[in-house]
């Protein structure tokens, strides 16, 4: 099942069309189908793939990146690193995705069909601070190009875009690169990033935002030659709307000849939600986005055949112990057991397939048992951008003292509720939390994060089972509750979910043990549900 669609059922839609953290979206039209991908940072599998027939109703059908590379760098969580701002293209009868990893360089994967098989990541350009890469194949000349932005945190450089000639097969670059847009030379522009390159009406176009993810605007640049000079214009800004940013995205043209633009809005703990804007070309040849340059809240749908309401799945019954495509680990699973299930999900020793329903997670022994931010074996999905109730049933099967499992809201601070095996063999319901050292401050080394503490007094769970709930209200303020046999009870104080630096808060399931290595039994989760509380 899924949360509610953005389709209002009367020929209109409301924004955001994807109300969760589908960060840095890019989209593509091939025939009657639209595809979208987004940043996945340090989670695996990465590069989510979404499909729509009308740009409003979307489903998640897979991932293009099963494991992050270099694999050794992602054996442990790197929450704000990894896959940044991918670009999705179709060229020479293949699908292509390029992205920048700020610590390693520009990568690409490609496939003959959108469902794969996708190649392993290929390093196109090595270097620090290379982000937001986008290829452009000029069908008129046969030339290929690549444009990217810069991360000052790694390179000391920002607010400019660098262009290259690229090999037509996408395997490498043909020159050292040239700064094609230097926004330091444009009065009032700062933090230019996220370029998407196109050819239209005899011009080279680059759509790129500036001004920062929370307060910026969307720009458009055009030139008769790829390497410039470019002229610029602001084509989308907040105006008197509630859509702060509005930030980077992609342009797509439908088979009916309509133009649309998808972009994100930064919403704190909810991450970067996706909006869809109408787009047209003005008499002066420049694009006009939204309602005369400001975002729309409600608008008529694209003129495309009606589609049934849909949204990316959230619920899961875990048939055969397999988890759905909405789930991602917080790091690469172990390389020794990278098998694939019949649904294409990683099967890696952290989750066990079996004949019944329910997710059976191994209680992985770890020295980091008291800090879920450090653990690679937390299975996560996005926190909904609307008020919602999350629930799951848990059974702790491990007999090892200290083994624990639960449901977590995971961010720079976290809080979880679940079960723990005690030294006397009993099982207790526990509720814990940890806060960051300075909320709102730049990320700190893992060792400086706040330590885990009790959020409520432990209570006995006589049968080793519990029903767990998290109610996420306005502002992602979360209330926890449980049932261990005597009816539903509240637990602890309200917890305000927090994002990472670039990633929204996550919902997660975990199982672990506190000493040694290897596994110490299992915990089982059943009937995971997210129900909208939106009014």
Secondary structure, 3 states (H helix, E strand, C coil): CECCCCECCCCEEECCCECCCCCCCEEEEECCEEEEECCCECCECEEEEEEECCCCCEEEEEEEECCCCCHHHHCCCCCCCCEEEEEEEEECCEEEEEEEECCCEEEEEEECCCCCCCCCCEEEEECCCEEEEEEEECCCCCCEEEEEEECHHHHCCCCEEEEEEECCCCCCECCCCEEEEEHHHCCCCCCCEEEEEEEECCEEEEEEEECCCCCCEEEEEEECCCCCCCEEEEEEECCCCCCCCCCCEEEEECCCCCEEEEEEEECHHHCEEEEEEEEEECCCCCEEECECCECCCEEECCCCCCCCCCCCECCECCECCCCCCCCEECCCCCHHHCEECCCCCEECCCEECCCCECEEEEEEECCCCCCHHHCCCCEEEECCCCCEEEEEEEEECCCCCCCEEEEEEECCCEEEEEEEECCCCCEEEEEEEECCCCCCCCCCCHHHCCCCEECCCCEECCCCEEEEEEEECHHHEEEEEEECCCCCEEEEEEEECCCCCCCCCEEEEEEEECCCCCEEEEEEEEEEEEEECCC
